[in-house]
Amino acid sequence: MASGELGKIYKDGEVIICEGEEGNCMFVIQEGKVEVLIAGDKEQEIRLGIRGAGEFFGEMAIFDRDVRSATVRAMGEARVLTVDKKNFMRRVHEDPSLAFRLVETMSRRIREMGEEVARLQNKLNSK
């Protein structure tokens, strides 16, 4: 890692967080891409999405400290910064619009997930 650079570099295919493990921080992608996956039937993975530089994941752990709802794995090399609740709250205090942007992104993701559930339900009903 070059001097002054933050974050951890994950290699292609390396798991960053694992579905079901306890979470206490969120992550910001500085470089590269990651894929968000959940376990499906018969040990099959279902890709929920891909996140790139400037995006975040694992944010629910900042609020509820519950188990991770998905696995996140590097796609190629990715540099990812870990942000704990204390640092997140400090940044929100410095820039309150950060909280709004986080909620805005979470809201968009919930809406997309609802649309995907409806699409899958329609597909099942048409069989």
N, C-alpha and C positions, 0 to 999 in steps of 0.2 A: 504494500500500500504506500503510495507516495505521501510525502510529508504534508500534513494539513488536511488530508482527505479523511472523511468520516465514513462510518458504515462498514459492514462486513461484506466481503465478496463471496457469493455462492456460485458453485460450478453448475454446469448444465445438469439438470435432473436432481440436484440436491434439494432435500426437503427443508423448508424454512420453519414452518409450523405444521403440526400434525392434528388432524381432526380428533377430537376427544381429549386432547391434553389440556391442562389448566392454563389459562392465559392471564397475563397481567400487564401486557404492553401492546402497542401497535407498531406498525412498520411503514416506512416511507421508501419507495423505490427511487433510488437516485440515478441508476443506470440499468438498462436491460429490461427484461420482461419476466413475469412470473405467471403461472397458471394456478387457478383456484379450482380445487377438486373436492367432491364428496364421494363417499363410498356408496356404491350402488348394489344391486342384487348380484349374487354369485361372484363376489369379490371384484366386481367391475367398477372402475372409476368413472364418474360423470363430471365433465368439465363445466364449471359454472361460468367461467370467464377468464380473460387474460388482462393483466394490469401492466402498465408500462411506467416509464420514468415520470416522476411527479405525482403518481397515484399512491394510494395507501391501502393497507389491508390489516385485518386483525383489530380494527378499532373498537369492536364491541367489548373487548376485554378491558378497555379503559373505563367502561361504564358499568359492566356487570360482573367482572371477574369470574365468569362461568367458563365451561370448557369450550375449546375451539370448535366452531361449527363446520370447518372445512380444513383441508390440507392445502398448503401453498408450496409450490415447487418451482425452482428456477428453470427458465427456458433459455438456455445459453447461459453465459456468465451474467450475473446480476449483482449490483452493489445495493445493499439494503440497510437503511438506518433504523435502529430500534428506538422507540420513544416510549418511556414509561409515563405513568399518570402524572407524576410530579412535574416532569418536563413539559408534558402536554398542557397542564393547567398554567404553568408559568408562561408558555407561549400564547395561550388564549388570553391571559391577563395583559400581555404586551400588545396583542392584536386580536381584539374580540371578533373580527370578521372571520378569523380562522374557524371558530366554533360554527358560525353560520355556514361556511363552505363545507365543513364536515357533515353537518346535518343535511345540507342540500345534496351532497353525494350519497349519503345513506338513504335518503328519501328516493332518489333516482334508482338506486339499486333495488330497493324494496318494490318499487313500481315495476321494474324490469322483471323481477322474480315473479310477481303476481301475473304479469302477462305471459310468462313462460309456463307457469302452472296452468293457466287457462288454456293455452295452446295444447299442452300435453293432455289435459282433460278432454278437450274436443277431439283430439286424435284417438284417445281410448274409446270415447263414446261412438265414434264412427266405425269402429271395428265390429 
